[in-house]
Structures are given as C-alpha cells and as structure tokens.
Amino acid sequence: MKIVLSVVLGLALLVGGYAAFTVWVRNPQVTAELRAEPDGETAKRVMLLTLPSGRTLPVNYLLEDGFVYAGADGTWWKEMRGEGAAVTVFVRGQTLQGHGRAIEDDADRRTDVFSRLRPNAVEWAGTLVAIELAEPGAVAP
C-alpha cells in the first residue's frame, strides 16, 4: 500500500511540477519570443490567445479560410463553450479580434483540422477551438 501511495504521490508531484514550469517559466519565455520575433520560426506555428477572462497563453495555431484554429489540451477552452466568446489573438506581430468557439459537436471537422494542426498528436486528445477573425485577410498564412 505504501508503494502505491508513493507512486501516486510521485506522479502527482511530477504533473504539478510540469504544470508550474509551463505556466511560470516556459509560457513567459515563448510569449517574449513571439513579441520580440514576430517573423521567427516559433511565430509561424504559435500565437498568443487572450481569453474572455483576460488570461493570455501561447497556443499552436493553423490559419485557414478566415479562421484561426487552436488545439486545447487543458481546460481553457471551456471559456468558449456553446456560442463562444470574443477573444484577441496575437499572430505574427498583429493583434486581431475574433470570436472563438470550442467545437464540441463536429468530430469530422475536428479530425480534419487536427490532421494539419497537430498531425503527430494522439487522435483522441484535445478540443478544437475555431476563432473567426473580424478581419479574415489581415494575416497571411
């Protein structure tokens, strides 16, 4: 019993440590890089998304047909359930307004977009978020 408890505690600490590292170390590094190098390699695949709550986080994106798509592995996408909400994106040096919605009701669309957005990810993981830009042609793919 002690071994099982030790393993569970160790895993919890590992997951918690990784989450803390991401939030307090890695995300600020990526955010700074995106702002300093809007034409850099990272900016070609990562944007900053400002959620309705005001929280800003870096996420991978795919720009297609006036939409910016993102794959969510955490719980932040829940702010855009149902009809969705207004969001701001910082893509390749441009700050744009849009309307983001978590796509929970279209498995075919999710599979199709994820095949290009995150082709190496586990098929069942993640929620697709579609952001319709107020100015669809503002950012070149």
N, C-alpha and C positions, 0 to 999 in steps of 0.2 A: 504494500500500500504506500509506503514511504517513497518507493521508487517512482510509482505512477504520479504521485503528488509532486515530486521533484521535477519530473519530466514536464508535467503540465505547467508548473510554475516557471520553469526554464523557457518553455515555448512562449508563454505569456510575456515574459521579460524581453525575449528576443523580438517579438512582434511589436511590443510597446516601444522598445528602443529604436527599431527601424522607423516606426511612425514618427517618433520625436525627431530623429535625424532628418527625415524628409521635410517635416514642417519647419524646423528651426535652422537647418543648415542647407540642405540641398535646394529647396524651393527658393530661398532668397538668392542663392548663387545663380540659379537659372534665370530668375527674374532680372537680376542685374545684367546678366549677359544679354538677354533679349532687348533690354533698353539700350545697352551700350553698342550692340552689334546687330541692328535690325536686318541686315543683309547676310548675317553669318549662317553657318551650317545649322545651328540649333534653331534659329528663327525660321528656317524652311519647313520645320516639322512641329515646332512648339509655339503656342500663343499664350497670352495671359487672358484669363477669363475672369471678369468681375461679376459675381453672382448678385442676385437681388438683396442678399444680406449685407453686401459690401465686401465680402471676403474675395480676395484675388488669389488665383492659383495658376501655375503653369500647367497646360494640358496639351497633348498631341492633337493635331487638327488635320483636317482634309477640307480643302476649299473646292466646291463643285456647284455649278448651276445656281449661284446666288445664296448658297448655304455654306455655313462652316459647320463641319461635323466634328464631334469630340466623343471619345470613349471614356466612360466614367467607371472606375473600379471601386471608388469609395462611396460615400453617401451624399456627396454634394449635389448630385443630380436631382435629389428629391425636392430641391427648391424650384424645380422646373416641371413638376408633375402636372398632369391634367392639361389645362390650357397653356401652361408655360408662364414665362415672365420676361420682363425686359432685362437685358444683360448688356455688358460692354465687353468688347474684345480688343486686344492689342495685338495686331497681326502685322509682322514685317514693318514695324515702325509707325503703323497707323492705328489710331483709336477709332473704333467704329461701334455704332449702336446696332442692336438687333433684338430679336425675340427668340428666346431659347425654349425648347420643349423637349422633355425626355420622351423618347419614342419607346413606349412600352407595349404598343398594340400592333406592331408591324414587324414580325420576325423576319420576313423576307427582305425588307428594307435594311434592317439591322445586319443581316448576314451579308447582303450585297455591299453595303458601305464598309463594314468591318473587313471585308476581303481586301480592300485597298488601304484603309486607315491603319489597321493593325493585323496584317496577314499572318504574323507568327504567334499571335495570342491564342490562348485556349479558347476554343469555339464558344463555349457556354458562358464565358466570363465577360462581364461589363454590360453597361447600359449605354445605348446610343443617345446622344444629345444632338439635336439639329437646331442650329441657330440661323434664322432667316435674317439676313442683313438688311438694314434700312436702305443702304446704298450698295446693291449687289455687285456692281462692277468696280467698286472702289479699290479692291486689292487684286492684283494679277496673280494667278495660280503659280 
